[in-house]
């Protein structure tokens, strides 16, 4: 065992209470010999500067919901936790912008904005546990991406602590800005490989005056029916904020009925919401069954929905393992992915719950089963995605299995540009080394 | 095309002609003059040559040649850019993409289209309008500007308030890198391609990181209903407060535009007058769209807010024809300045929306200080100001004074936490003003990225970033080609 005497040196810029030695390591990996809890941007910078100068590796974490997402290291030298770096820096209600520290829990921010009838237009998984920094670094988004867009559409400014401790601002606090390169985009979804996100500025959207969720279930199981309904509904001028298809396994968990189910969300003034519900009613196939949830029922549906994904903070499954896979294809190809996923579940003897947005093209598949079966299922999901011109990225998997599979899939032809960017920003590979595509 | 044999001994011209053909290259001085500037006319310089490739392969071959022979080069679309991004300051080889103007693919079921960079913005909407779809980013020059140029500049427009700017609508790009290598990002429009978001980085990089040769864009379905309101105010302050209140009331208009008295004087004297009263201080053009069942409620809220702020007159467009007239009047606003001033310079600052009244006051003060009229015609809902500094270039020193006044307007925006450009780009024009909002370290962080893509800095050099050591460039007289 290497000497850990260097840990004492951290006390030059952190209080002993902000330093915790770790005896055991997390089964999801991405841990540290020591966890540090900076409370200011200066402390974040001091930790990084120290690590960068002394050849130490730093893993970055919020509250750990995404600990199982990528990463080829069981432990870095330092796990930099942003748990104690939380809170709203500035909410300019009249400008509809907010600046928050990275460790702020997503749901807490939304609750602070709600009295102003405002929100961050994002719907990540596990909103009551995930931190803003993690949501942005992992570019998480949920079914309402159709109406809301994704992080790149909402983030207007960042403060990033570079691996050498320099603080770089990108964007600003205005909603429209093309001064210089659009650096915000670079850090969103970069998995913390380019520095620590310190503060994030969002443009806000008004809270909808009224919301409903239409569940349209298709007992016939005929995907052609679903496709033709989707094509005709999406060709109307209705404006659903989500148009997400659940496979039967996931529908069973959420609605009690194991049939393909479309989740169509509307947010608008009440009359406009009801008007759109009527369009669903009018266009739905005879055999499809429709249920409408509004108000608190709709909120309850979504609260459950956002907890269907695996969460790195929860105890690992007792029997077998659990994986989450994000699959990107062109919009309507989501149907093919979901159809294929049922076959894969049978072939690989796994439980496979999946959902995908027919008008944004992202699917999430949650796989549970024996180790080998889960790995095979992931491979087959990936083959399906690639055949459709898309990709599959493993968002959650125990560390031991991540070493047996390529979490990110094939490198793109332009990987040299990604490597070049990493080299410029983090030449010593100090932050989140090997957490990203191509071993970046 | 008429064949015109190459009459020069310049081996570079001959080699480039060998790639694109003798009919697709300009190199004589008289042919090059049209390419010595773009929509920003203060600086001019002749290019070495202008080539008109017809395919990605030809673009790649040209770039490869320039890269090997250390020739600076840049890409150009319709040349409507307002910050000088396509001006060949260093005698660049200009790669004009106007022949690559095909609409390659339309897939309405998946709401996307694939275009070549020279395809004109408005043509895309026109191509899908019969099915009820459109392409959202709508810069005022959309009838002639190209989508390739829109990507380079991350172009905005009046309707970006609700629907976002170009970057929010780009799903995939084929790019010729400055070394001549061709890459494809985002493929056929798959969301979130794994890896750093190069789509986001390239969009708005002002042609310094690569040349886009194929673009996959998102199409939107037309809103079911649309209503447009015109409101006249006796006080700028009241109009500004109305903007602020509309935004904070939770209404997201599709567009929220403002013009002040000087701007109104110009548009009424130009090609598309609509009969705005001449004695009002400001007008707002407000558009809401969406589900028909919810539109009236939004319009009523807007009318109430206007009245609360002493609106003099407010009306809702009664027909599509009336709406179109109001918009033609607004969208030709910059050019309309020609009706009241020999020259004008448009600025593009952005401010937090609640600071509108104080920044407009500051701009009025700048106008008085410099003895130059400044018209304001802008995207108020975004806080994206367009002060138009009116001047006469034939009067000695007035151009310099106008530039200085424009720069002060940007300083005023930066001072309230804003930005120096919301949609026109930095180009040559605002290079030095980058220092109003970025530290040296932040500028270095950006140029470090440029070095990854453009290691020899041959692609559009001298744009976007301030000259190290702060040597302010002065107005340059046109120079002959080397």
Interface residues (C-beta under 8 A of the other chain):
Chain A: X92 X93 X94 X95 X96 X97 X117 X118 X139 X149 X150 X152 X153 X162 X166 X168 X169 X170 X172 X173 X174 X175 X176 X177 X178 X179 X180 X181 X182 X183 X184 X185 X186 X188 X189 X190 X194 X205 X206 X207 X231 X234 X235 X236 X237 X238 X239 X268 X269 X271 X272 X274 X275 X276 X326 X328 X329 X330 X331 X332 X359 X360 X361 X362 X389 X390 X391 X393 X408 X409 X412 X413 X414 X415 X417 X418 X420 X421 X423 X424 X425 X436 X437 X438
Chain B: X107 X108 X109 X110 X111 X112 X132 X153 X154 X156 X160 X164 X165 X167 X168 X177 X183 X184 X185 X187 X188 X189 X190 X191 X192 X193 X194 X195 X196 X197 X198 X199 X200 X201 X203 X204 X205 X209 X221 X222 X223 X224 X244 X247 X248 X250 X251 X252 X290 X291 X292 X293 X294 X297 X298 X350 X351 X352 X353 X354 X379 X382 X383 X384 X417 X418 X419 X420 X421 X422 X423 X424 X425 X426 X430 X434 X437 X438 X439 X441 X442 X443 X445 X446 X448 X449 X450 X451 X452 X453 X464 X465
